[in-house]
């Protein structure tokens, strides 16, 4: 069995894991989410525009942090659902 066999449990785990997502966000974006606004600014700015402004490496760093944060959130929910599917259900 995999976590995709139980979409309702995956959704429930994703919803109940909100405190864990907040901890991940504090690790990546600061205690008061100071870097989150800058990250969204760089996500909406094309890389070539950041290159011409001289902010390419900051853009790359912020974008990478955001994508790792999203991957951790999805991975957390998938891992917990997989453990539940294998050992409990």
URSULBEL-V368365 format. One record per pair of residues at least 4 apart in sequence whose ideal C-beta (glycine too) atoms are under 7 Angstrom apart, sorted by the first residue. I is the first residue (numbers start at 1). J is the second residue. Records with the same first field share a line. If there is no record, write none. Layout:
I: J, J
//
This chain:
1: 5, 85, 86
2: 82, 85
3: 10, 78, 81, 82, 85
5: 85
6: 10, 81, 85, 89
7: 11
8: 12
9: 13, 81, 84
10: 14, 77, 81
11: 15
12: 16
13: 17, 77, 80, 81
14: 77
17: 21, 76, 77, 80
18: 22
19: 23
20: 24, 76
21: 25, 73
22: 26
23: 27
24: 28, 69, 72, 73
25: 29, 33, 69
26: 30, 31
28: 65, 69
29: 33, 34, 35, 36, 39
30: 34, 35
35: 39
36: 40
37: 41
38: 42, 62
39: 43, 62, 65, 66
40: 44
41: 45
42: 50, 58, 59, 62, 63
43: 63, 66
45: 49, 50, 59
47: 51, 56, 59
48: 52
49: 53
50: 55, 56, 59
51: 56
55: 59
56: 60
57: 61
58: 62
59: 63
60: 64
61: 65
62: 66
63: 67
64: 68
65: 69
66: 70
67: 71
68: 72
69: 73
70: 74
71: 75
72: 76
73: 77
74: 78
75: 79
76: 80
77: 81
78: 82
79: 83
80: 84
81: 85
82: 86
83: 87
84: 88, 89
85: 89
//
